[in-house]
Amino acid sequence: MKMNKFSVLAVVFTLIAFAGCIMTATVIVTSKLAPDADGSSIRFSHLTYSDGKMVVNLNSDSDFEEYKDNIKNIDNIGFYLEVSNYEFSDATFQLFLEPDTTKEWTTPYMPADSNSSLLFFTGLTIPKRPSGALTGKTIVTWEESIEYLSDLESIKPFLEKGVFSIYPNIVPRDDFDISIDSLVIIITLTGQK
């Protein structure tokens, strides 16, 4: 069978398109921040000087490590979150991203007041502690977390670098006692080999 030049070009373009599909992948990267390595919740309140800092290092995820130099797009970010409120009033929960993991804050308010921190998760109300109960508890699934994301585009460059800090913030500021019992970051990215 003799092939004309149009047939040869069609075969070549088909092979190129097929090779491109094989070399691009959608990858899900996770980072578990709470409980910490000791199995403890991350607890912070208006009475402590803890800033609630959690350092994220996506380089420990083998899929991120494989694709980090060739990330085409951060498609999405979400969370699995379990948070407890020890006070008798509702609280609004927020998360800030800080690119500099070496910063040390002296109060839980400073990351929210900093010009370098980026608010990216807001609007979640943690119910007050019911009478007779130890805590008010809220669970947010990955699917639900998307409705609380506020600015994915601004944080994408920092997600691509793979190392950053996350700080919780609570409103009202003058009266809160919160523990993050479980926090897993789930990032979906498109990478190319």
N, C-alpha and C positions, 0 to 999 in steps of 0.2 A: 504494500500500500504506500502510495506516494503522498506526502503531506505538503500542502502549499504553505507559503510564508504566513498566511493568516491563521492557519491551524497551529503552526509552531508558536506564534505570538500568543494565541489563546491558551495553549498549554503552559507557556512560560508565566503568563499573568496569573493563571490559576495556581500554579506552584508557589509563586510569590505571595499571593493572598493567603494560601493555606499555611505557609510558613509563618506569616505574620500573626495568624490566629493562634498558632501553637506557642509563640513566644510571648504572648501577653496573657497575664493571669490576674484574676481577682483573688485577693488574699485577705483573710481575717486575722488581725493581730490583737492579742489580749494582754492586759497587764493587771494583775491582782494587787490592789493597794491595801485593802483591809479585808479581813483582819491582817495585822502585821506578821512578821516572821515568827514572833512569839505566840501568835494566836490571839492577840489582844485587839480589842476595838480601839479606834482612835477617838479619844474623848477630849473635848475642849469646852471651855465656858468663859463667861465674862469675868470670872474670878481668877483665872489662870493667865499666865503669860505665854502659854503655848499658842503657836500660830496654826497648828493643825497641818503643817507642811507634809506633803506626800510627794516624793521624787519618783517620777516615771522614767524608766529606762527601757524603751522598746527593743533595744539591741539584744536583750536577753531572749527575745522571741526569735526562733530560727527562721520563720517565714519573713519577718521584717529584716533580719540580717541578710537574707538572700536577695531581697528586692530593694533595699534601702538606697542604693546608688542609682536605681533606675525607676523610681516611683513616677508614674505618669499622672496620677491623681489620687487625692484622698477623697474617697467617695462619701464616707459617712463616719460619724463617731457617735457612740452611744454608751450607755452604762447599765450595769446592774447595781442597784444601790439599796442598802438597808440602813436606815438611820433612826435613832431613838432620841426622843425629847424627854428630859427629866423634869422640866418645869411645868407649871400649871397654866401656861399660856402658849398659844400657837406661835410658831416661828417660821420664817421664810428662809429656805436653804438656797445658797448660791455656791458656785464653784468658780474660782479664778485660775487662769493659767499664767504662770510666770516663767519666762524663758531662762532666767538666770537661776540655776539650782543652788548656787552658793549663798544667796541672800538669806539673812537671818532676821526675822522680825521680832519685835519685843512684845507686840500685842496681836490679838487675832484680827484687829481692824486694819492694820497697816497694809496688807496685800490689797484689800479693797480700795484703799485710799491712794495707792501707788499709781503713778502714771504709766508704769511699765507692765502692770498686771492687766490681763484681758478677761473680762466677764464673758463666760460662754455657756453657763448653765444657771438658769434663774427661774423663779416663780413657783417652786415647789413648796407647799405648805406642809409643815410637820405638825400634826395635831398635838395639842397639849396632853399632858399626862392625866388620864382619867382618875377620878377620886378612887383611892384604894389600889391603884395600879402602880407599878414601878416606873413605867415609861409609856409614852405615846409612841407608836412605831409606824414607820412608813416604809413600804417596799415599792421600788420603781423597777420595772422590767426594762430590758433593752428597747422593746417596741414603744413603751410609754416614755422613755427618756428623751426621745426625739422631740417631743412637744416642748421640752424645757430648754433645748439648745437655742442660743441666741445669736451666735455669730461664727459659724463654721469657717467662713472665708478668711477671717482675721487670724484664726489659730492654725490654719493649714500649714503655713511655713514652719511653725514650731513642731507640729506633729511629724512633719517629714524629717526633721533633724533627729527625732527619736528620744531626746532627753529634755525634760522640762519638769517643773514643779506644779502641783495643784494645791490650792488653798481653799478651804471652805470658809464661807462667811454666813453669818446669821443676822437676820433683822427680826425683832429689835435688838440693838446692840447692848442695851443695858441690862438685860436679864435673859440669859440663855445658858443651857447646860445640855450639850448634844454629844452623842457618840455615833460615829460611823462604824457600824457593825460589819458591813460588807460593802466593798466598792471594787468593781471590775470595769476597766475601760475596754471598750470593744471598738476597734478601728477597722474599717473596710477600705482597702486601697487597691488600685490597679497598678501592677508593676510589669516591667518588661525585662526579659532575660537577654 
